[in-house]
Amino acid sequence: IEIPKGTVDKLEYLGGHTLNDLMEAEMIGTQLALTENKRPNCTITLPEVSESTIGQLIYMLEVQTVIVGKMYGINPFDQHGVEASKINSYALLGREGYEERRKEIESYRKAGSKHVV
């Protein structure tokens, strides 16, 4: 997708480039900034985008999360934020026994911002 030439002076340099150009420049810029500042970073390249390769990537990241959690002395299978997220999902999807939490969530959402990004 080509980025149209615009009227915003500070963004005019993007006009004529593609979204792919933009994403690649952001990737290279991030890699270089991290490397020059001696920060660890890694690029993962898949041979193709398919159910198999995406599944392998997700599995690798899940295993990596377990290993890093253990290295930091964190039980990666017992995180309060994860459990709270599950409970909230149960409530929102109408699972029996979570009716009161659903009411709390609905009240929270009504009071929240109208602009969510």
Steps between C-alpha positions, in 0.01 A plus 500: 500500500648830396498789745340798324681829467348724763479856609656454844849645466665281761362182341548588135814285476280190540300574184573258219638233733307184580390380841751218449776762451393667824492175700839391364658838584356480852636146540849590380502818708402308814756225438777755450404709804494195727822354360692829523390531863608141571145387574394145421273461201407229256336472162293193425460413133239246396542301178132563427187624672287192561309332778802281566764773520280734705420211735870423537576865573228522766621177660859627506391825667291310756795277591727804512259668744511196730881487494545873565239488777691220671829692458347800679346284771147564377246221469382563142195280554363695797488867413228711660453716192445193284248354741317833530485521122346152481241588763408818314465305175278242669279778635474682168414179316226407748658206684285390793620627836654819363187716480608747770838555334323566171296776664820655638666489157198651328491781757872561448460512123210747518711735714807462277635709218318523171832490316680169519811438293 
